[in-house]
Amino acid sequence: MGRFIKVAKAYDIPPGEGVTVEADGRYIAIFNADGTYYAISDTCLHMGASLGQGWLEGKMVTCPWHGWRFNVETGVSDFSGQVCIERYDVTVEGTDVYVRIGGR
């Protein structure tokens, strides 16, 4: 079933921005897409760049190294529609942002 781990303060992630956090030994990119928070694996599948340092447009983050793009809601790449990176459930309680680690 997994467990939720507090990873950030909501006010530290402005709309249209992302950050990288570490939770339970995993690097996770957290994004604020117009007030909704999403979490995906921080590591781009192409060459391993940090997606938390990428550029967010709507729900698409662009890898800062080579331009691969991923939907932060689904984890699907827009190149093939089939390449997926891990995504995590997110909840916000007050100003605390939590991600679920483990099963859904």
Secondary structure, DSSP 4 states (H G I P E B T S, - for coil): --EEEEEEEGGGS-TTEEEEEEETTEEEEEEEETTEEEEEESB-TTT--BGGGSEEETTEEE-TTT--EEETTT-BBTTTS--B--EE-EEEETTEEEEEES--
